[in-house]
Amino acid sequence: MFYFGPAGYPKGSKNPIDALERVRKLGLNALEVEFVRQVRMEESKAKNIGLKAEELGILLSAHAPYYVNFNSVNRTTVRKSAEWVVKTARIADLMGAWVIVIHAASYSGKSPKAATKAVIRGMKGCRETMEEEGLQPILGLETMGRRGTWGTLREIGDVMEEVDRVMPVLDFGHLHARDGGRFRSVADFQEVMDELESIYGGRMHFHFSCIEYTEAGESRHLPLEAKEPDFSLLAEALRPQRKSVTIISETPLLEKDAVRMKRMLAPF
């Protein structure tokens, strides 16, 4: 089954419940709740969001703050990174959100191998706290778009070998930018899907946006019409997929492009 939705509330939403109703009216069935600036929500509000999402058949995910960096040279930042992830997990659990998306680290002048070890330590600490508290969400490590930022699919796979209940979140715009325009054909998308399935066999969670990039990687997100990369090529690669797949729109036209993606991939 395919799930489509925006990264954040649709434009004009008065509150989270109104956002969910707007998502449903658009024919969408997913929503990623963004905690990218701060992690704050009353328990009763989170529970009500979860109940409404369940009533409307909307699959929820959540995004942890952008400030997370488990490889920072600043120990306070590393400690706060764990706190931000766990706080997100607590709210996500109350809402019934199944996965937390995380930008895990920058290289911070260290080697990729050292950064991976730091992410492993951070994920282990978060998982231990979550298990103690009975928190259910999976930790989703996002592929990143700048070459100075930790987060290749191979690096994420190395973390998954060491830490339970961690999964990859493919951001196709990021991968396209990081590799200097990686996706030019259906076969290019299929190649990364095959790589994903070699390390992970569960429910899939993707981000998609067209993207502007430089030699350093990601510069800014673009609407779907930019076709850089071309979503229609990904749609063709995904169409035979029988696993559950969520596609979250991160273009500047969040919900509008989520609707366009749905029409291109699963029109009925």
C-alpha positions as CSV (number, residue, x, y, z in Angstrom):
1,M,0.0,0.0,0.0
2,F,1.2,3.5,-0.7
3,Y,0.8,6.4,1.7
4,F,1.2,10.1,0.6
5,G,1.4,13.2,2.6
6,P,3.2,16.5,3.4
7,A,6.1,17.2,5.7
8,G,4.2,19.5,8.1
9,Y,0.7,20.9,8.2
10,P,-1.0,22.0,4.9
11,K,-1.0,25.7,4.2
12,G,-3.8,27.5,6.1
13,S,-4.3,24.9,8.8
14,K,-5.6,26.4,11.9
15,N,-4.4,23.6,14.2
16,P,-3.3,20.0,14.0
17,I,-6.8,18.6,13.9
18,D,-7.7,20.9,11.0
19,A,-4.4,19.9,9.3
20,L,-5.4,16.2,9.5
21,E,-8.9,17.0,8.1
22,R,-7.3,19.0,5.2
23,V,-5.0,16.1,4.5
24,R,-7.9,13.7,4.3
25,K,-10.0,16.1,2.1
26,L,-7.0,16.2,-0.4
27,G,-7.2,12.4,-0.7
28,L,-3.9,12.0,1.2
29,N,-3.3,9.4,4.0
30,A,0.0,10.4,5.6
31,L,1.4,13.3,7.6
32,E,4.8,13.9,9.0
33,V,4.6,16.1,12.2
34,E,7.6,18.4,12.2
35,F,9.5,19.1,15.5
36,V,12.5,20.5,13.6
37,R,12.7,23.7,15.6
38,Q,11.5,22.6,19.0
39,V,10.0,19.6,20.7
40,R,6.9,20.7,22.6
41,M,3.4,19.4,22.7
42,E,0.9,18.8,25.5
43,E,0.2,15.1,26.2
44,S,-3.6,15.6,25.7
45,K,-3.0,17.3,22.4
46,A,-0.7,14.6,21.2
47,K,-3.2,11.9,22.1
48,N,-6.0,13.8,20.4
49,I,-4.0,14.1,17.2
50,G,-3.4,10.3,17.3
51,L,-7.1,9.6,17.8
52,K,-8.1,11.9,14.9
53,A,-5.4,10.4,12.6
54,E,-6.6,6.9,13.4
55,E,-10.2,8.0,12.7
56,L,-9.3,9.4,9.3
57,G,-6.9,6.6,8.4
58,I,-3.8,8.8,8.3
59,L,-0.4,7.3,9.0
60,L,1.7,9.6,11.2
61,S,5.5,10.0,11.4
62,A,7.5,12.7,13.1
63,H,10.7,14.6,12.4
64,A,13.2,15.3,15.2
65,P,15.0,18.7,15.5
66,Y,17.5,19.8,12.9
67,Y,20.0,20.6,15.7
68,V,20.8,16.9,16.4
69,N,24.4,16.0,15.9
70,F,25.7,12.9,17.7
71,N,29.2,13.6,16.2
72,S,29.6,17.1,17.5
73,V,32.8,18.1,19.2
74,N,30.7,19.8,21.8
75,R,29.6,17.3,24.5
76,T,26.6,19.4,25.4
77,T,25.3,19.1,21.8
78,V,25.7,15.4,21.9
79,R,23.8,15.1,25.2
80,K,21.1,17.5,23.9
81,S,20.8,15.5,20.7
82,A,19.8,12.4,22.7
83,E,17.3,14.5,24.7
84,W,15.8,15.9,21.5
85,V,15.4,12.5,20.0
86,V,13.8,11.0,23.1
87,K,11.5,13.9,23.6
88,T,10.4,13.5,20.0
89,A,9.9,9.8,20.6
90,R,7.7,10.5,23.7
91,I,5.3,12.7,21.7
92,A,5.4,10.4,18.7
93,D,4.5,7.5,20.9
94,L,1.5,9.4,22.3
95,M,0.3,10.3,18.7
96,G,0.9,6.7,17.4
97,A,3.5,7.9,15.0
98,W,5.4,4.9,13.8
99,V,8.8,6.4,12.9
100,I,11.0,9.4,13.9
101,V,13.1,10.8,11.1
102,I,16.5,12.0,12.3
103,H,19.4,14.1,10.7
104,A,21.9,12.2,12.8
105,A,25.3,14.0,12.4
106,S,27.8,16.1,10.6
107,Y,31.3,14.8,10.0
108,S,32.6,17.7,12.1
109,G,36.1,17.4,10.8
110,K,36.3,13.7,11.7
111,S,36.5,10.7,9.4
112,P,33.2,9.1,8.2
113,K,34.1,6.0,10.2
114,A,34.5,8.0,13.4
115,A,31.2,9.8,12.7
116,T,29.4,6.4,12.2
117,K,30.8,5.2,15.6
118,A,29.4,8.4,17.2
119,V,26.0,7.8,15.7
120,I,26.0,4.2,16.8
121,R,26.7,5.4,20.4
122,G,24.0,8.0,20.2
123,M,21.4,5.6,18.8
124,K,22.2,2.9,21.4
125,G,21.7,5.5,24.1
126,C,18.3,6.7,22.7
127,R,17.1,3.1,22.2
128,E,18.0,2.2,25.8
129,T,16.0,5.1,27.2
130,M,13.1,4.4,24.8
131,E,13.0,0.7,25.9
132,E,13.0,1.7,29.5
133,E,10.0,4.0,28.9
134,G,8.3,1.5,26.6
135,L,8.3,3.9,23.6
136,Q,7.5,2.2,20.3
137,P,8.6,4.4,17.4
138,I,11.4,3.3,15.1
139,L,14.4,5.6,14.7
140,G,14.7,6.5,11.1
141,L,18.1,7.8,9.9
142,E,17.7,10.0,6.9
143,T,20.0,10.0,3.9
144,M,21.6,13.5,3.7
145,G,22.2,15.9,0.8
146,R,25.4,17.6,1.7
147,R,28.7,15.9,1.3
148,G,29.9,17.3,4.6
149,T,27.0,15.7,6.5
150,W,26.9,12.1,7.7
151,G,24.2,10.0,6.1
152,T,24.9,7.8,3.2
153,L,22.8,4.6,2.9
154,R,25.9,2.5,3.5
155,E,26.7,4.5,6.7
156,I,23.1,4.0,7.9
157,G,23.4,0.3,7.2
158,D,26.5,0.1,9.4
159,V,24.4,1.6,12.3
160,M,21.6,-0.9,11.7
161,E,24.0,-3.7,12.1
162,E,24.7,-2.5,15.7
163,V,21.4,-1.1,16.9
164,D,18.0,-2.6,16.9
165,R,14.8,-0.8,15.6
166,V,16.7,1.6,13.4
167,M,15.8,2.0,9.7
168,P,16.9,4.0,6.7
169,V,14.7,6.9,5.5
170,L,15.6,7.6,1.8
171,D,15.4,11.2,0.8
172,F,15.7,11.0,-3.0
173,G,16.3,14.7,-3.4
174,H,19.2,14.5,-0.9
175,L,20.7,11.5,-2.7
176,H,20.4,13.2,-6.1
177,A,22.2,16.3,-4.8
178,R,24.9,14.5,-2.8
179,D,25.9,12.4,-5.9
180,G,25.8,15.3,-8.3
181,G,22.6,14.4,-10.1
182,R,22.3,10.7,-9.5
183,F,18.9,9.9,-10.8
184,R,18.5,10.1,-14.6
185,S,16.6,6.9,-15.3
186,V,14.3,4.3,-13.8
187,A,17.4,2.1,-13.5
188,D,19.1,4.7,-11.3
189,F,16.2,4.6,-8.9
190,Q,16.0,0.9,-9.0
191,E,19.7,0.6,-8.1
192,V,19.2,2.5,-4.9
193,M,16.0,0.5,-4.1
194,D,18.0,-2.7,-4.5
195,E,20.7,-1.4,-2.2
196,L,18.0,-0.5,0.4
197,E,16.4,-3.9,0.2
198,S,19.8,-5.5,0.8
199,I,19.9,-4.0,4.3
200,Y,16.3,-3.5,5.2
201,G,13.1,-5.4,4.5
202,G,10.4,-3.6,6.4
203,R,7.9,-0.8,5.8
204,M,9.5,1.9,3.8
205,H,9.5,5.6,4.5
206,F,10.7,8.1,1.8
207,H,11.1,11.8,1.4
208,F,10.9,13.4,-2.1
209,S,11.6,16.8,-3.3
210,C,13.2,18.2,-6.5
211,I,16.4,20.0,-5.6
212,E,19.0,22.5,-6.6
213,Y,22.6,21.5,-5.8
214,T,26.2,22.6,-6.1
215,E,29.5,20.7,-5.9
216,A,29.0,20.6,-2.1
217,G,25.6,18.9,-2.5
218,E,22.1,20.2,-1.6
219,S,21.3,23.9,-2.0
220,R,17.5,24.2,-1.8
221,H,14.3,22.3,-2.4
222,L,12.3,22.9,-5.5
223,P,8.7,22.1,-6.7
224,L,7.9,18.8,-8.4
225,E,7.7,20.5,-11.8
226,A,11.5,21.1,-11.7
227,K,12.0,17.4,-12.5
228,E,15.4,17.3,-10.8
229,P,15.1,14.5,-10.1
230,D,12.0,13.4,-12.0
231,F,9.4,11.8,-9.8
232,S,7.8,10.0,-12.7
233,L,11.0,7.8,-12.9
234,L,10.7,6.9,-9.3
235,A,7.0,6.2,-9.7
236,E,7.8,3.7,-12.4
237,A,10.4,2.0,-10.2
238,L,8.0,1.8,-7.3
239,R,4.8,0.8,-9.1
240,P,5.4,-3.0,-8.8
241,Q,6.3,-2.6,-5.0
242,R,4.1,-4.7,-2.7
243,K,5.4,-3.5,0.6
244,S,4.0,-0.6,2.5
245,V,5.6,2.6,1.2
246,T,5.1,6.2,2.6
247,I,6.2,9.1,0.4
248,I,6.4,12.4,2.2
249,S,6.5,15.6,0.1
250,E,9.2,18.1,1.1
251,T,8.9,20.4,-1.9
252,P,7.9,24.1,-1.3
253,L,4.4,23.1,-2.4
254,L,4.0,20.4,0.3
255,E,0.5,19.1,0.1
256,K,-0.1,20.2,-3.6
257,D,2.9,18.1,-4.7
258,A,2.0,15.3,-2.4
259,V,-1.3,15.1,-4.4
260,R,0.6,15.2,-7.7
261,M,2.8,12.4,-6.5
262,K,-0.2,10.3,-5.6
263,R,-1.8,10.9,-9.0
264,M,1.4,9.9,-10.8
265,L,2.0,6.7,-8.8
266,A,-1.3,5.5,-7.4
267,P,-4.2,7.4,-9.1
268,F,-6.9,5.0,-8.0
